[in-house]
Amino acid sequence: MRPDDWHLTEDVDDFLARAGGFLRSRPGLHVMPLTWTARLRARGAAAFGAEPPLFGLLQQAGTVHAAFYRLASRALVPTPLTPEQADGLAARLAALGHSLPAVSADDGTATLFAEAWQRHTGVPTRLRDTRLGLYRLGTLTPPDPHPAGRSRLLGERDLEQVMHWCGEFARATGEDVSIDADSWVGTRYADKTYTLWETPDGTPVSVAGMNPVIGGQVQVDVVHTPAHLRGHGYAGAVTAEVSRAALAAGAKEVVLFTDLANPTSNALYQRLGYRLLTNWSAYDFVRGPGPCAAPGSS
């Protein structure tokens, strides 16, 4: 392949017209481009930064083989790439003068692209400490017994509490975002459907959110129980309820990300029927003071 086999565009509709079928062919592995292109279409390109987003697809003989997206000042997120595809993409973007802060993808792709980017630009790379697992639901197995209580959908009176919990979740996952009544509608948290688990007296103790059905799949995104309420099975119960709701909404695949360094959450999702689809990692591209800067330097 040649680097110019990669077609680049800033138009999300043009991108989806060309690459939509390819993205929907593997909805679990393509959860990030499917989710973010839908979000951009719903909110408009300016909702996530003044710089326009960038999209790309690798098309040969009329067939799309790979794709990527990048929001303003954020990581490049490609679909799984072969070594040749990763090198061609890095060469194409470098030749056009693009400056990338990071790449985020399945382990193999992230590593391949980071190495190619360093070859073509000389910019050192640094693997982030946090590595994620992308899980896909097999057969849902609800916890037995359930903790005391019940699930219910988020109500208007619960919004302040859920905004606070989403803020805790964001900080715990290293996300740099402000979540309050003023900023809520502009965050990625506002377009989810939330389910609460509440104790028999009606006290909310855990929350789980899910994105809309996109390309036949649903991403369960945000599962949070305040630290002082953990250990009672609330997270498992509410995750099972959200997973059931996703299937009832017509999802053929249900996926979620989890921190691989957290054995408790990984074991929980496996008990519920989730199975590891792929490992996920990110590399930051670190511009050092000169040619002596080494990978991993700050």
N, C-alpha and C positions, 0 to 999 in steps of 0.2 A: 504494500500500500504506500501511497504518497501522503505527506503531511497535508496537502491541499485537498485530500479526499474528505477531510473534516469540513463540513459546512457550518458556518457560524451565523448566528442571528441574535438580535435583541428583541425579537417579536415572539412572545410566548405562543400566540395562535399559529404562527408559521411553524414553530418548532413542533407543536403538538400535531399539526396536520401531517408533518413528515414522519415524526417519531412516535406518535401516540400508540399505534399498533404494536410497535416494538416494546414500548414500556409496559403495555398491558399484557404482553406475552409472558412476562415473569414478574407479576405484581409484587410478590414478596421481596425479591432482590431489588426491585425498582421502586420501593416504597418512598424513598426520599424525592426523586424527581416527580413522581406522580402526585405526592402530597403538596409539594411546593409550587408546581405549575398550577394546580387547582387553586391554591391560595392566592397566587398572583393574579389569576384570571378573575377571582372573586373580588379582590381588593384593589387591583390596579398596580402597575409596575412601580409607581412612586411610593407605595405604602412601606417599602422596606429599604429606603435610601434614595438619595438624589441621583446616584450613579445608576444607569439602567442595568438590569440583569443581563447575563450573557448565557446563551444556550448553544449547544453544538451537537451534531450527529455525524457519525461515520457511515456514509452510504456508498456502496459499491454495487454496480450492476442492478440498481433499483432496489437493493435490500439494505436495510439499516442494521448495522452490526453493533453499534455502541452509541452512547449519548452522554451528555453532561449538562449540568446547570451550575451557575454561580451567581449569587446575589451580591449586591454592592458591598465591597470590603469584607466579604466572607469567603469561606473555603470553596474551592472547586470540588464538586461532588459528581464523579463519573459513575456510570454503570460498570460492571465488571469488564476489565480490559486484559487483552493479551499483551505480552512484552512489546510486540510490534505496534499495536494500537496505542499503548501508553507512550512509546517513544515518538510516534507520529504526532500525537496530540501535544506533547510537550514541545516538540520542534515547531509546530504550527503556532502555538500561543507565544512562544519565545520570539519567533521571527516577526510577529506582529507587535511586539513590545508590551505584551501584557505583564502586569506585576501581580503575582498571586501571594496571598498571605498564608495559605495552607491548602492541603488536600484532605478530604474525608471520604472514606470508601471501605469496602471489604478489605481485609488485611492484605491480600495479595495485590490488589489493584493499587491501594494506597502506597505500598512499598515500591511497586514498579514505577508509578508516576513520580514519586519523590526522587527516586534514583535518576529517572530520565530528566526531570526538571533541573536537578543539580548538574547533570552532564551538559545540558544545553544553555544554562544560565550562569553556572558557577555559584549559585546561591546555596548555602548549606541547609541541611534539613535537620529537624529535631522531632523524634517520635514523642507524642504526648503520653503522659503516664496513664491516663484513663483509657482503657480499652473496653469496648462494648461487645455484647453478644446480641445478634439479631435472631430472635426466636419466632418460630411459626407454630400455630396451634395445630395439633393433630386431633385426637379425640378429647373433647373437653371432659375433665373429671373433677366435678365440684368437690370441695372439701367435705369430709364426713367424719365427725359431725360439724355442722356450721356453728360458728359462735352465736351466742344469744343475740337476737336483734333481727333486723331486716334491711333490705336495700330500698332505696327510692331515688328518683331523679332529683337533680338539683332544683330547688325552688328559689324564688326571688329573695326570700329572707336569708338564704344560705350563701349568697354571692360574696359578701364581705369575707366570710370564713374561708370560702374556697379560694378567693384571691390571695388571702394570707398563706394558705397551704401551698398554692402554686408558687408563691414567692419562696417558701422554704424549699420546695422541690427544686426550683431553679438554682438556688444558691448551693444546694447539696450536689448538684450535677455540674457545677462550675459555669453556669450560664450567666452572662453579664446582662441582666435585664431588670428593669424596675417594674414592679407589678403593684398597682394601686388603682383606685377608682378612676383616676384621670388617664392612666396609661393602658388600662386593661384592654380596651377595644382595639388597640394597635398592636397587641402582642399575639403570638401564635397560640396562646392559651384561650383566646376568646371564641374560637370557632369549633370548640369541642362540645360534645355532649357528656355531662358529668353525672355519675351515679355516686351516691353516698351510702355508706353503711352506718346505721344508727343503732344504738343500744335500745333495749326494751322501753326505756323512759324517753326515747326520742332524741337523745344526744348524738350528733354526728361524730364519728370517731375515725373514719377513713374515707378516702375519695379515690375514684378512678375515672379517667376521661378516655374518650375515644374520638378519633377523627371521623369525618364522614366517609361513607363508602366511595372509594375512588378506584376505578379500574378493577372492580371486583374484589378489592381487599380493604380491610380496616386496620388501622394502626391503633392499638391501645397505647395511649400516651398520657402520662402522669398517673402514677400509682403512689399514693402518699398516705402514710399514717404518722401523726406526730410522735416524736420519740418516746414520750412518756406513756403512750397508749399501745406500743408495739408488744408483740409476744402473745396476743390473744386471738390471732387468726383473722383479724379484720381485713387485712390486705388480701388474703387469699379469697375470702368470701366476696369482697367487692370486685376483685379482678374476675372471678368466675361469673359474676352477674353481668359485667360489662362484656365479657367474651360471649356470653349467651345472647346478649342484645345485638352484638355485631353479627352473629350468625343469623339471628332473626331478621336483621335488616337486609339480608341477602349477600353478605360477604362470603366469597368462596375461600378466601384466605384471611387469617387474623394474625397479625404480627406485633411484636413489641421489642424494644431495646432494653437491655439491662447491663449494669456495670459488672464485668466479669470478676472484679475483685470483691464482689459482695456475694459470699456463698449462700447467705440466707435467701436473698431474692431469687438467685438462680435455682436453688432447690425448690423454692415455692412454685415457680412457673413450671418446672418440670413435673411436679406433682399434679398440677392442673392440666397437663397434657401438652405443654409447649415443648418443642424440640429445637435445638440449635440449628439455624439455617446457615449462618456464617459468622465469623468474627469480624469486628469492625474497628478500624483505628484511624488516627489522624496524624499527619506530619505538619509541623509549622515550618515555614521557609524563613530562615533567620538571616537577615542582612547584617553581616558583621562589619567591623571597621576596615577590613581589607582582605587581601587574598590569604592571609594566615588564619582567618577564622575557620574553626573546625565545626563539623556537624555536632549539634548539641550545645554550641556556645551561645551565650545570650548577649 
